[in-house]
Amino acid sequence: MASIHSHAVLLGQDEEDDMNLDEIDNILELSEEKFPRFTLAKNKARFLRMVSWYRGKEEWIEVAPLSGVTKLFKQQTKELEGIRSSKLDYEMELETGTLTPSQRSYRRDELKMCKVQEKMAVHLISKLQVKIKSGRR
């Protein structure tokens, strides 16, 4: 039960989260109206660029040489560490309760962006792993 409560605290009582990211396996399979909503227009644009980048990479995996797949795997694994580190920073900041309402809104957007990017990165990494394993047989 504690996780549900801390989730509500992170979001603030004034904002209901529009989706539970934990229930989504692959964000790229969502229809556009089901995409996560962001407060700031620049984050909406950032999210859409991210989606098209990940989509492109998923399609690329099918035809990519093993060396390219291995290189992308290493890059994404390293990037995932950074994403998770940022996510933790935003969570901790939101828990301090010292932010102004506009700072909270901004941090919540950033936290959601990190969660979304983490999901897409994990999905891509698993596809890359499959390709690497099958390519080495």
N, C-alpha and C positions, 0 to 999 in steps of 0.2 A: 504493500500500500504506500510505502514511503516514496517510491519512485513517482507515483501519480501526483502526490502532493508536491514534491520538489519540481515536477514538470509545471504544475500550475503556478508555483512561486516564480519560476524562471520566466514564464510568459507574462506574469502580472495578471491580476484578477480582471483587469479591464479588457484583456484581449483573449479571445478564444482562438486556439490554434486551428487553422483551417484544414489540417490533415495530420494524420499520424504517420510520420515517415517510416516508423518501424514496421508498419504493415505493408510497405511497398518494396517489392523485390527489385524491380527495374524501372526507374523513373522514366527511361526512354520509351517504355511501352504505354505510358499514360497518354491520354488524349490531351490536347492543349487546355481544354477547360478544367481538367483535373490537376494541372500543374500547380505547384505551391505558389501562394500569393506573397508578394513582397510589398513592403510599404513604399520603398523608394523606386522611382522609375528606372534609375540607373542599375538597380539590382535586378529588376525584371529583365532588362536588356542583357546584363551580365549572365543571368541564368539561361536565357535563350541562346546566347553565344556558347555557353558551356554545353548545353544539350546538343547543339549542332556539332561541336568539336567531338564529343563522346560518340555521337552517332556515326560521324565520319570515321573515327578510329575503329569502331566495331565493324563497319563495312570493310575497312582497310585490312583488318586482321585476316579476313578470308583469303586475300590474295598476296599478303605480305610475305617477304622472305623471312626465314627464321631469325636471321641476325637482326632485322628491324624489329621483329616482335620481342626478341630478348632485350634489345635496347629500350624499347618503350616500357617493357615490364619493369626494368630497373628504375627508369624515370618515374613511373607511376607509383612504385613502391616507396620511393624517396619522397615524392610529393604527398603521398598519403600520410606520412609521418607529420609533415608540416600542417596539413589540413586538420589532423587530430589534435595537434598542439594548439592551433588557433581556436579550435572548438572548445577545448578545455579552458583557454584564457577567457573566452566570451562567457562560458558558463559560470566561471568563478566571478567575473565582473558583475554579472547579473545577480549573483547570490549576495554580493556585498550590500546591495540596497542603497548605495551612495550615489547612484546615477540620477540625473534629471530625467523627466519623462521623455524628452527627445533623444537623449543618450540611450535610454532603455530601448526605445523603438529602433534606433540604429543598431544597437548590439543584438537585439532579437533577430533583426533582418540578417545580420552577419552570421549569427549562430545558425539560423536556418540555412543560409547559403553553405556554410561549412558542412552541415548534416547532409544536404542534398549532394554536394560535391563528393563527400565521403562515400555515399551510397553508389554514385556513378563510378567512382574510382575503384571501389571494391569489386563492383560488377565487371568492369573492364579488366582488372587484374586477374580475376578468375577465368575470364575468357582467354586472356593471354597465356595463363598457366596451361590451360587445356591445349592450346595451339602448340606451345613449347613441348609439352609431353608427347603429343601425337607426332610432332616433327622430329623427335629424337629417336623414334622407334626404328 
